[in-house]
Amino acid sequence: MTTYIFWLLIAAGLMLSILRIILGPGKEDRVAALDTANIIGTGIILLLALQFHSPLYLDVALVYAVLGFMETVVIARIMENSKEL
């Protein structure tokens, strides 16, 4: 029962994050929402690892978290150097 509540809360957070990406008033808000969506995605992968009792998902979550962080840094650098975005 508690896993269903976790999935519901994660889905609600992901939907709110996607809504902020679409409707965000500024580019900084959209980047922050994208980073939040990446963190939620990592949490989803970790919950899958718990449910399926598979340590392989932990490695996937680690790689996904590192790539999500790098994505945020790259977008922030591009925004810093460019005024068109």
C-alpha positions as a printed Julia matrix, in Angstrom:
85×3 Matrix{Float64}:
  0.0    0.0     0.0
  2.76   2.44    0.86
  4.48   1.84   -2.49
  1.34   3.05   -4.25
  1.45   6.22   -2.2
  5.13   6.69   -3.14
  4.32   6.23   -6.83
  1.43   8.67   -6.58
  3.55  11.34   -4.91
  6.37  10.89   -7.4
  3.94  11.12  -10.31
  2.46  14.31   -8.87
  5.91  15.85   -8.44
  6.89  14.9   -11.97
  3.71  16.39  -13.4
  4.26  19.65  -11.52
  7.85  19.76  -12.73
  6.78  19.22  -16.34
  4.15  21.94  -15.91
  6.87  24.33  -14.72
  9.04  23.41  -17.72
  6.19  24.26  -20.08
  4.77  27.34  -18.33
  7.86  28.66  -16.56
  8.04  32.43  -16.69
 11.79  32.48  -17.21
 14.54  30.31  -18.57
 16.06  29.9   -15.11
 12.79  28.46  -13.83
 12.7   25.99  -16.7
 16.26  24.82  -16.03
 15.49  24.38  -12.32
 12.36  22.4   -13.2
 14.37  20.24  -15.59
 16.87  19.51  -12.85
 14.01  18.63  -10.52
 12.58  16.28  -13.14
 15.98  14.6   -13.44
 16.13  14.08   -9.68
 12.62  12.65   -9.69
 13.62  10.34  -12.55
 16.53   9.1   -10.46
 14.12   8.47   -7.61
 11.87   6.46   -9.93
 14.79   4.27  -10.95
 15.72   3.76   -7.29
 12.16   2.75   -6.43
 12.26   0.25   -9.28
 15.45  -1.18   -7.81
 13.68  -1.65   -4.49
 10.6   -3.23   -6.01
 12.43  -5.64   -8.31
 15.29  -6.39   -5.86
 17.81  -5.76   -8.63
 21.12  -3.99   -7.95
 21.5   -3.27  -11.67
 19.03  -0.41  -11.35
 21.29   1.24   -8.79
 24.07   1.52  -11.37
 21.62   2.9   -13.91
 20.38   5.46  -11.35
 23.93   6.55  -10.6
 24.74   7.09  -14.29
 21.43   8.89  -14.84
 22.08  11.2   -11.89
 25.57  12.11  -13.14
 24.29  12.75  -16.66
 21.42  14.86  -15.3
 23.86  16.97  -13.3
 26.1   17.42  -16.34
 23.08  18.42  -18.41
 22.18  21.14  -15.9
 25.73  22.46  -15.82
 25.97  22.57  -19.62
 22.65  24.38  -19.98
 23.67  26.88  -17.28
 26.96  27.55  -19.1
 25.15  28.07  -22.38
 22.7   30.45  -20.71
 25.57  32.34  -19.11
 27.36  32.87  -22.42
 24.33  33.47  -24.62
 21.59  36.04  -24.31
 19.4   34.47  -27.0
 18.04  31.6   -24.89
